[in-house]
Amino acid sequence: MFSFDLQATDGLARTGVISTPRGDIRTPAFMPVGTAATVKAMLPGSVRATGADILLGNTYHLMLRPGAERIARLGGLHAFMNWDRPILTDSGGFQVMSLADLRKLTEKGVTFRSHVDGARHELTPERSMEIQRLLGSDIVMCFDECPALPATDEAVAASMRLSMRWAERSRTAFGDRPGHALFGIQQGGVTRDLRAESAEALTAIGFDGYAIGGLAVGEGQSAMFGVLDYAPGMLPADKPRYLMGVGKPDDIVGAVARGVDMMDCVLPSRSGRTGQAFTRRGTVNIKNARHADDPRPLDEECTCPTCTGYSRAYLHHVFRAGEIISSMLLTWHNLHYFQQIMDGMRGAIAEGRFAQWQAAFHAGRAEGDIAPL
């Protein structure tokens, strides 16, 4: 069965365990993104070795190719991508939002043309639930509409209320699926009253967990943290709280400090493919010529295979040469680093020293001699 055990709090920061039939998820949890049934440049076992308990898959991309029905015939997403741990799938709403010129929004749902081949598709709350069932997702997200910011209060309010009506339809379509969970998604932009209205509507419907959506879409960190100062507290304390699409290490630590339990972002893998590595002392741009003769690892204290086996000089060389191993090694390091942040926060919260850990995290990044990009 699906359950959430809140084990300790320190200020607003929380640590616990989400239990699923496919394994436990330690919180705070960072979910690597496997958009098209793969975390780019990584094998599933390698992702697991970084400390990840759960991956995120993408409903929109998987419905377009290879298709949810095909994945179901092949045994479901877990078997298809050789990942036997929990998988959360987003609903497709965020990706459809990005197709502003190719979509038509109605009360029923969204019709849009595929960015792959131009084929016409319709995505509704009911179809989103069906696709995620075919994929075999352990955690299913409600279908929602996510407006890009900035937007008028009227537009944000109308979008949020549409999402709440879709949330109720998603709940009905999801039905009773023991061992699987459905999360509602709070919307409301950066307006407190709208966030409160959304949280009240979702709580009345009743979900296994609650996401904070509609952030990290252009509002900036200050505005995002302003919303997170109150939004998590509007959601049930005995359910997981998931901040969607976040983010940078500073974003993650700030979100946990404000009561968030789960996060996801493409940043560790995307940055790895573009030559950026995250370390405890800041970011490293491996493209820079300064690394060409540097025998040091990315981080002397890091225990990942990249740092224990390869120099900055080598990483600089294979990136400049366009070798595939560059993406593999930098992504592995980045994912390891993000999971080390989560592990550090879990331990600090459990021991009641989160404030000290947070201060040391920021101090360590501030005092480094590695210039950020």
PyMOL commands that set and color helices and strands:
alter all, ss='L'
color gray80, all
select helices_A, chain A and resi 44-49+59-64+68-73+77-81+93-97+100-102+125-135+153-174+192-205+221-228+232-234+249-257+267-273+289-291+305-309+312-320+324-350+354-367
alter helices_A, ss='H'
color red, helices_A
select strands_A, chain A and resi 3-10+13-20+23-27+29-32+55-58+87-90+103-105+110-113+120-123+139-141+181-186+209-212+241-243+262-265+276-279+282-285
alter strands_A, ss='S'
color yellow, strands_A
deselect
rebuild
show_as cartoon
